[in-house]
Amino acid sequence: MPNRIASLYRARLSKEKGTIRKEWGGKLSIALCYPNSYRIGMSSLGFQTIYHLLNRREEVVAERVFLPEGPELSLRLEEGKGLVSLESLSPLQRFDVVAFSLSFENDFPNILRILDLGRIPLLAEERDEAHPLVMAGGVITFLNPEPISPFFDLFLTGEAEPVLDPFLDLLSGLKRSRSPRKEILLRLADEIPSVYVPSLYRVEYNRDGTIRERIPLESSARERIEVARLNPLCEAPTISAIRTPDTEFAGRILVELGRGCGRSCRFCAAGYVYRPPRAHPLPEILSSLQKAISEEKKFGLMAPSISDIPGVDEVTGFILDRGGSFSVSSLRADGLTPEMIENLKRSGQKTMTIAPEAGSDRLRKVINKHLSEEQIIEAVGRIASAGQFAVRLYFLIGLPTETREDVNGILDLVKHIKHRLVKESATRGKIGQLRLSINCFIPKSFTPFQWFPMESLDTLKEKQKRLKKSLSREGGIKVNFDVAKWANMQAIFSLGDRRAAHLLRLVHEHQGDWNKARRFSEFNPDFFVYRPKDLKEVLPWDFLDHGIRKEHLIKEYKLALKGEESEPCHPGDCIRCGAC
């Protein structure tokens, strides 16, 4: 290994606290890959959690691999060396297993880059006994793994805690007995209900391009793959295993307070695939914080809906009373208690983020947001009166049934919010900054909106242009729009089936040139994105079983078309969706 890359890795490791190093002898070796840079990968609490869960087993050695960038990538290209692990500088192809942690569809092209740099054949069918097993876990694998299925030997679907140990027990035994590759895959698929082996199925299509059926090719191929779920969250909360200054959350320990959200927003995949909503027990949270606060004083508290966590004010007060500080992500406007605002102020948080999502009460009913304009304005008023916070607002454009009036409603709502900020800040003489993040709606699997098409690029760009022009006249407002083109690419892999893998491989072969890849594609990806789906249609992800009844999603879809809201989740007290 050239000294320059080794020196770069040693410098990176020297900044870490909590790194795990193991001897390889006789152990199952796993290259844990994050398909993006070190800085982004080490900001993922899920990635860090898997690293800890793997390495707590004596017979397993797990080392990290990231997508090279900057100086590291230049060195690799210059020296023609393959990709290696961070801890021991071991080549990727030397590991027994190459395991990807997948969180975002936009990282899909990076999967192929890592395999290529690691000198591992891209397609599962091209690998033999000399190659590692290539697998993946993470939320993408139980949303829609089909667009990347030709590149993987297997997926381990669902939450890791209840399924990882039995999976490793079986895999370690099969590896020790030197079982052939095909036998390993068949045994895993047969004995672990959450394992999905794509090669055990053939997909056939109708003349119109829709899926006719999935045909199992072996007796061990289950008709439905059971997505693993840990319920309740009885263990200590997930917490950063490794701390390093080279992350998006430098000097901050991430702590998971809960999973899932019971608000039932119809566009939100996390609100459905992580059902039922669960919180870690308060005593376990406080115990973990007590242990961690002796090492680090700054915490990032994580949950889809922080304000819905039982005892969250006690949690934040606990941190502050011990000389620590904390930050949170987005907050529900109707969940902003005076205690939470005061604790955020004491903690030194400078920005408060709320998500109206839509510009009108009508459209917020369509998406089941359970949030009125009056509640949003009042929340901003409470924030502004408490101190000089910057306020960030999240909006979506291109939502189902959205009209020109709904888009104009974003401008009207922002004007009202700005007026309230000015009014509440009058005594201080300085208004808190107002920031907007306006993103394109992308339909997601396992939501009531999975049957809706994405809006066309031209329409989305026109809405962005109109909002940008109107908001620029207001002054004092910072606006950020996502790139409609990249939202479209994400939608292809959110909604596509196995045929989308061909486009992904073309993107890789043409070094990231999406336009050229689309020209050479044998299949038009617009079929996945811009076509309304029939409610009886077989969808690419229908074989995954989250416990959510499709009939419930259809009911929510029809309520959305009527502009009617439905009740939020009441875990344990209702059986509407089937997850409880």
N, C-alpha and C positions, 0 to 999 in steps of 0.2 A: 504494500500500500504506500503510495507516495507520501512523503513527510508533510506536504502542504495540506492535503485533505485530513490526514491524521491530526495535524496540529489544529486545524479548524474544529474538528470534533472534540478534541481534548479541551479546547478553550470553551466550547459550548457546555460540555459536561461540568467543567469547573465552576460554572455559575449556578448549577442546579443543587437543590436540596431534596433528598429523597430518592435519588437514582438507585436502581437495583442492579447489581452485577452478580452473575452466577457462573459457576463452572458448567460446561456443556456435558460432561461425561455421563452417558446413559440417560440423558433427559430428552423429553420431547421439545424440540426447538421450534419456536414460533416467531416469525418476523411480523410484528404488529405495525401495519402500514396506515398512515394517514395521507390521503391523496391531495395534499397541499403542503405548504411550507411548514417548517418547524414552528414558527411564530404562531401560525393559525392552529396547527394541530395541537400544540401544547396549551392552547386556550380552550380546548374542548374538554369539558368535565367527563363526558362519556368516554372519550379516548383514554383519559387518565384512569378512569375507573376500571376499564378492561385490563390495562397494564397492571394494575394492582391485583385484580382478581386472578389473572393468569399466574403472576409471579408468587402469589401466596402458596401455590402448590409446589411441593418439593420436587416433583418429577418433571416440572415444566420450567423452561427458560424462555422468557419473552423479551425480545429487544426491539427497539423502535426504528422505523424507517420513514423518512419524509421525502417529499418531492424536492430535489435540489433546486436552488435558485441563486441568482447573483453569482458571487465568486465561486461558490461550490460547483454550480452547474458549469461554469466556464472551465474550471479545473478538470471536471470529468470529461467534458467534450475534448479538451486539449489533450488529455492523457489516454482517452479511450478506455477508461476503466469502468467496470460494472458498478451497480449500486450496492452499497454496503450498509450494515446496521450501525446505529449510533454508538451502542455500548461496546461492542467488541470488534467493529470493523469487519464483520463476517459478510461474505457475498450473499446476496439474496437467494441465489439458487442452491445454497448450502443448507438452508433451513428445511425442516420437515414440512412446515406449513407456512404459507404466506397469507396472513389474515388482514383484511382491510376493514377499517372502521368508517362507515359511510353515513354522512349527515346531509349532504347537499347534492342535488342532481348536477349542478354546475361543475362539480369536481369529477364527473364521469370521464372526461378526456384525460385527466391526470392518472386514472387507473391504468390506462394503456401505456402512458409515458413511463410509469414506474415499472410495469412488467417488461417493457422494452429495455429500459436502462438496466434492469436486473437480469436481462438475458433469459427470460422465461417466455415460451410461446404464448401469444395473446389468446388463442382459442383453446378452450378446455380439451377439445377433441384432438388437438395436436400434441398434447403432453403425454409422457409415458412414465414408467417407473423411476426414471432418473430425475424427474422434476418434482418440486414441492406440490402439495395440495394447495390450491388457491381458493380461499373462502372469503366470506364477508359477513359482517353483522352491522348493526346500527339501524336507525329508524327507516332509512331508505329501503332496506331489505324487507321490511314488512309494510311498506306503502306500495311499491311496485318495482320488483327486481327484474322484470322481464327484459327491459331494454339493454341490460348488461349481462343477462343470463348466459350467453354463449362464451363469455370470458371467465366464468367461474365454475369450479367443480361443485361447490355447494354453498348454500347460505344457511346461517343459523339465525332464525327469525325470532323477533321479540326481545323482551328484556332479558339481560344476560344472567342475572342472579339465580333464577330458578332452574336454568337449563345448562349453564356452562360446566358445572361439575360432572353431571352424568355424561355430557358430551365428551369431556376430557378423559374421564375414566375409560370409556369405550375406545376412543381414538388412541389413547396411550397403549392399551392392551393390544389393539390391532397392529400398531406400529412395532411393538416389541416382538410380536409373533411373525413379523415380516409379511403380513397379509398383502396380496396384490392390490393395486389401486382400485380396481373395479369392485373387489370384495369389500374394501373399506367403505366405499360410497354406498353400496347396497346395504351393509349392516347399519351404517349411520342413519340412512333413510328409513330403515325398517324399525329400528329400536328407539330413535329420538323423534317424537312427533313434530318437533319444531324445525327439523332439518329438511331443507328443500334442495334436491339434486336435479337441476334442469335437464340433464341428459337422459333422465328416466321418463321424459314426456315428449310427445310430438304434438304440435299444434296444427290443426287444419283450419282452412279459411273458406268462407262463402265467396261467391262470385263478386259480391259488392265490397270485399275486403275485410268484412267483419269476421270475428272468430266463430267457427262452427263448433269446435270441441277441442278439448285437451285429452289426448289419448295416453294413458299409462303404458309404458313399454315393459315393465317388470311388475311382479306381484307385490314387491316392497314399495311400489310407488303409490302413495296415499292419494285419494281423490282430493282431500283437503289437508292443508298444512296448518297445524295448530300454532298460532303465534303465542309465544311464552309470555306470561305475565306474573309479576310478583305482587300478590295481594293477600294480606295488607303489607305495607312497607314497615315491617316489624323490626328490621335491623337498623343499626346506626346509619345516619344519613351519609350519602356519598359526599366525599370531600377531596380536594386536590391532593393527589399522591405525591406530586413533584412540584416544587416551586422554583421558578426561574424568572429573572427580569426580562427575558426575551419572549414575552407573550403580550397579548392584547390586555391582559389583566395583571400586569407586572406588580409584584409586591402585594398580591391579594390572594387570599385563600377562597376558592369557590366552594359553596356549601349548598347541596340540594335540599330544599325544604319539602318538596312534594312533586308528584307527577300527575299529569292530566289536569284538565280544567272542566268544570261542570257547567260553564256558561252556555255551552251548546251553540256557539257561533257556527253558522252553516258552511263557511268557507275554510274553517281551520282544521287541518288534518290532525294536529296534536290533540285537539279537543275530542277526537273520536278514537284514534288508535291507541291512546293511553287511557281509555276508560276502564273502570270507573276512576274518577279523580281520587287521589290518595295523598295523604300527608304523613310524613314521618312523625312518630310520637314526640310530643314536646320534651319529655325528660331525656330522650335519646339525642335530640337536637342540642339541648343545653349541655349535656355531658360532652358531646363532641366539640362544642365551642369552647368549653372549659379547658379541654386538653390542648386545643389548637392555639388558644389566645396567648399561651406562654411562648409560642414561637413566632407568631405574626399577629399584628393588631388590626389589619385591614381584611374585610370579608366582602365577598360578592354573594348575595343571597339569591338563589335561583329557584323558580317555580313558574309555571305558565301563568298563574294568577297569584301573586305574592299576597295580596290583601285577603285572599280567601283561606290562607293557611291559619288554622286555629292557633291562637297564642302568638301571632307574629309580632304584636306590640311588645310582648314579654321578651321575645327573642331579641328584638332590636334594642330594647332597654338593657338587656343582659350584656350585650356587647359594649354599649356606651358606658355603663356603670363600671366596667373593667378597663376603661381607657382605650377601647377599640373604636373602630369606625366601620361603616358598612355602606354598600351601594346596592340598589335594586335596578331591575330593568323596567319594563313598562308596567304601569299601574292602572287599575280600573278606576275610572273617574268616580263611580259610585261607591268605591271602596276606600277612598282617601279619608281616613279618620284624622281628627286633630292630633291624636297621639303619633300616628305615622308621619304626618307632615313635620311635627316638632322634632321627632327623632331623626328624620332625614336632615333637618336643619342643623341639629346638634352634630350630626355625623359629617357635615361639610359637603353634602351633595349639592352640586350647583345646578343640575338640570332635572326637571321633573317631566316624565314622559307619559302621555296618555294617548289612547288610540280611538278616536271617534270612528275611524274606518270609512264612513260615508258622510256626505254633506247634508243629507236630509233625514228627518225622522222616518219618512216612508221607506227609504232604502235601508236604514238601520233595522227596520222591522223585517224586511226581506231577508237580511243576513242574520236575523235573530240576535242582534247585539244587546238588546235589553238596556238601551242607553238613549235618553232623550237629549235634545239640545239644551234644555234647561239644566239637566244634571251636569252636562259638560261645562257650561258657563259657570255654574256654581262651584264646580271643582277648581276651575281656573281662578275664580275669585278667592277661594280658600288658600290656594297656593300663593297667589300674589300678596295677599294680606299677611302671610306668615313670614315673608322675606323676599329677597331679590333673587328668585330662582329664574333661570331660563326655562321656558316651556317648549317641549318638543311634541308635535302632533303627528300621528301616523294616519295616512289616508290610503285607500285603494281606489283606483279607477278601472273601469271595464267590468264592474260587478254585474251579475245577471239582473236584467230588467232596468239597468241604469239609463236614465234619460238626460237630456241636456240640462233640464232643471236640477237634477241631482248633482251634476258636475258644478253648475253655478252655485249650488248650495254650499259647496266647499268654500268658495270665496265669501259667501254671506256669513257662514259660521266663523271663518277666520276673522272677518271684520268685527263681529260681535265679541269674539275672544280678545282681540286687540283692544277694543274699547274698554272691556272689563279690566284688562291689565293696566291700562292708563289710569282708570278710575281708582283702582286699589293702590296704585303706586304713587298717587298724587302727593301724598304727604312726604314721601322719600325724595321726590323730585327726579327719580330715575326709574324708567320702565325696564322690567326684565325682558331679555331677548326672546323673540318668538321664532321657532324653527319648524319647518314642515318637511316631512318625508312622505313623498307621494309615489306609490308603487303600482305596478300593473297586476291586476288580479290574474292568478293562475289556478285553474281547476285542479283539485287534488283528489286522489283516490280515497275511498272510504268516507267521503263527505257527501251531504245531500247535493252538492254542486258538481259532483263528478260527471254528471250527464250534460252539463252546460259546455258550450264551446268557449274558447278564449276569443276575446275581441281581436279584430284585425290590427296589424301593425299600423296601417295608415290611420285608422280611427283613434288608436291609442296615442299616436304621435300628435294628431290634431288636438286631442284633449290636453295633452301636455303643453303644447304650444299656447293654447288659449289660456290655460291656467297660469302659465309663466308670465304671459303678457299682462293679465289682469292683476296678479299678485305683485308684480314689479311696480305697479302704480301706487301701491299702498305704502311702501317704504318701511324700513325697519323689520323686514321679514326675510329670513333666509330659507330658501326652498331647494330641496334636493329631489330630483327625479331619478328613478332607475332607468336603465337603457332598455327600451321596448324590445330591441332585437335579442338581447340576452334573456329577457323574460320569455320570449317565444321559444328560444332554445331549451330553457328549463321546462317549458310546457311539453315539448316533444318527448322528453325523458320522464316527465311526470305521468303522461297519458299514453305513451307508446307501448307497443308489444315487442316481441323478439326482432321484428323487422327493423326497429330503430337501431339495433346494434350495427347494422350495415352502415348506416350514416355515421355512427360514432367511429367506426374503423376508418372510414374515408376521411373524417376530420383528422384522425391521427396520421394517416398516410400523407395528407396534404398539409401537415405541420400547423394545424389549427385554423386553416382557411375554410370557414364554414360555407362561404359562397361557392367555392369550388367543389366542396363535398356535396352540396345540394345539387349542383349541376350533374355530377356523376352518379348520384344515387339512383338506384333502380326502383325506388319507391318514394312517392311524394309524402314527406312528413306532415304536410298540411292536413292530411287525412286524420291524423291523431288530434290535431289542435283545433281546427276550425269547424268540425262537424259535430252537430248535436247528436248525442247518443240516444238510442231508443231504450226505454226503461226495461225492455225484455232482452236487450243485447247482452251477450257474453263479454264481459270486460276483462282485460288482460290480467287483472289482479284478483279476480273472483275466487281463485283457488285458495287464497289466504283466509284463515278463519280467526277473526278477532273476537268472536262472540257477538258481534253487532248484526242484527237481522237486517237484511236488505230491504225488507218491507218497511222498516222504520225509516231508513234513508229515503225511500220513495215517498213516504208520508211527509217527511220534512221538505223534500223537493216540491211537493204540491202545495204545501203551506207557504213556501217562499213565493211561488207564482201568485198566490193570493195576497201576498204582503202581510201574512199573519205570523205572529210570534208563537213559540211553544215554550213550555216550562223548562227551566234549567234542570240539570241532573239533581236527583235526590238519592245519592247512593244508599242502597239498602232498603229504600222506601218505595222504589218503583221498579218495574220490569219492562219499561217501554222499549228500550233498544236491545235488550238481551245481554248486555255486558255484565250486569249484576246477577 
